[in-house]
């Protein structure tokens, strides 16, 4: 059976490798839960200096990633993995905002459709590439970062956390923020506490020390509802009031 696979096209491979090989993702990769591969965009340049960018037509500041090496990279990768249905994702401020439902939708298509991330730089990429080779533009929010590596890693991380076995327990992912639900609301996760039970007069809620799991779960749900209503009212549905 094929494993979920993630492919990154980037000018800075080392930034991808560090994150994908450490901590929870590193353990999941070593456990064989997914595969990933990093591609240096310059390897697909036919320019003798391995240039992959050029000035924009029409003038203006900044450089634009050229269409030829990007297309060559995509076509080579799809041929190598033997899967023409791989989804090409371009991380861009113009894209759809990433959220939990979108993460779940991409998780659902794995491993049948590997994900190929385009990590842009400079002023972006040639629009012809976006129009004809990109399946989905994704944004982290209404701001701009230096390159597409960070957004690509954030999206891959969020997806990998949804894979069975990554977190060691299915219940862990189910009780995280946005996975926890009540009625029509997506809820933020309830607050957490650990030892010591008292620090400089600050105490842990008594219910968490009671050992009564039914009361603890009820308390956590109410706390999740309250936090969501106060901090993210856009997620909170009126059916949860009262």
Residue, then its C-alpha position, 0 to 999 in steps of 0.5 A: x500500500x502506498x504511503x502518504x507522500x509530500x514533495x517540496x520544490x524549494x530554493x532552500x531545501x535545508x529549511x524543509x529537511x530540519x522540520x520534517x525530520x525532527x520532533x513529532x514529524x520526525x518520529x512519524x516519518x521514521x515509523x513509516x507513516x509518510x514519505x517526503x522528498x525535497x527538490x532543489x528548483x535550480x536542478x531543473x534550470x537549463x540556464x548555465x548559471x542555474x538561474x530560475x528567476x527573471x525581471x517582470x515584464x512591464x517593469x517594477x521591483x523584484x524578480x519572478x520565478x520562471x515558468x520553465x523550471x517549475x513545469x520541468x520540476x512538476x512533470x519530472x516529479x509526477x513521472x518519478x512517483x508514477x502518479x499524475x493525480x498528485x496535487x500541486x499546491x502553491x502557497x500564496x497570499x492570494x490563496x484560500x485561507x488554510x483551516x481545519x476543514x481544508x486540512x481534513x479534505x487534503x488528508x482524505x485524498x492521501x495516499x492516492x493523491x500525493x501533495x506537491x508544494x511550490x515554495x515561492x520567493x521574490x515577487x512570486x511565480x509566473x502566472x501562467x504556471x499558476x493558471x495551468x499547473x497549480x491545483x490549489x493556492x493556499x494562504x496562511x492569512x492576510x500577511x506576507x512572509x519571506x518565502x513559501x517554505x514556512x507556509x508549506x511546512x505549516x500545511x504539511x505539519x497540520x495534515x500529518x498530525x491527522x494521520x493515524x499514529x502520528x500523535x500516538x493516540x487517536x483521541x489526541x487529535x480529536x480533542x485539539x482545537x477545531x477538532x473538538x465540536x459541539x453542535x454546529x460549533x468548532x471549539x477551541x481546546x479546553x485549558x490544561x494544567x500540570x504539577x504543581x497543583x499550587x504555585x504562588x497562590x495559583x491553584x488548579x481547578x478542583x474538578x481536575x483533581x477529583x478523579x471523577x472523569x465524568x465531571x472532568x469531561x463535562x468541565x472541559x466541554x464547558x470550558x471549551x465552549x466558554x473559551x471559544x465564545x470569548x476568543x473566537x466568537x466566529x466559530x461559536x454557534x448560538x445553539x451552544x448558548x445556555 
